[in-house]
Amino acid sequence: MKGYLLGTAMIAALCVDGSAGANPVKPVPYWASLSHAEARMRVGPSLDYPSNWVYRRRDLPVKVVQVLGLWRKVEDSTGAQGWMHVRLLSDAQTGIVTADIAPMRASPNEDARAVFRAQKGVVGRLSSCGKGWCAFDVGGQKGFIRTNEIWGATE
């Protein structure tokens, strides 16, 4: 019985502390993305605060600029800031095209063949960023895109 009570007390302490979750606190700022098709940004770090934005786009990149318990103050590609609950965020590395048209190339080279053209506002998954390029995957359409044509988890 003592062991059961001690174990229960330890679990309760970890849950109250917030360090038992799958989302350890990282040094800010860091990149995240929306993990749900609908996510509310609030003016403060609680469900008691009103929403200032409702995002309806899974994988949209955000920059986490502050952490308070289970709440994250985030900034979107337009500079809007507000608070989101950690469960609305994912560690998936994503980016949003900021150029009017951004060529997605077959290799990370300006002379490489353009395999796709991504319009402003297109969101995709990022990987292997370096030397001014990122691998960019938009629903299975893959290519390399210049980092200065996207906003998100680059270099």
GIHU-V282206 format. One record per run of one state. SS is the DSSP state (~ for helix, > for strand, _ for the rest). FROM is the first residue (numbers start at 0). TO is the last residue. If there is no record, write none. Layout:
ss->SS from->FROM to->TO
ss->SS from->FROM to->TO
This chain:
ss->_ from->0 to->0
ss->~ from->1 to->16
ss->_ from->17 to->28
ss->> from->29 to->33
ss->_ from->34 to->37
ss->> from->38 to->41
ss->_ from->42 to->49
ss->> from->50 to->54
ss->_ from->55 to->59
ss->> from->60 to->67
ss->_ from->68 to->69
ss->> from->70 to->74
ss->_ from->75 to->79
ss->> from->80 to->84
ss->~ from->85 to->87
ss->> from->88 to->89
ss->_ from->90 to->92
ss->> from->93 to->96
ss->_ from->97 to->99
ss->> from->100 to->104
ss->_ from->105 to->112
ss->> from->113 to->118
ss->_ from->119 to->121
ss->> from->122 to->129
ss->_ from->130 to->131
ss->> from->132 to->137
ss->_ from->138 to->139
ss->> from->140 to->145
ss->~ from->146 to->148
ss->> from->149 to->151
ss->_ from->152 to->154
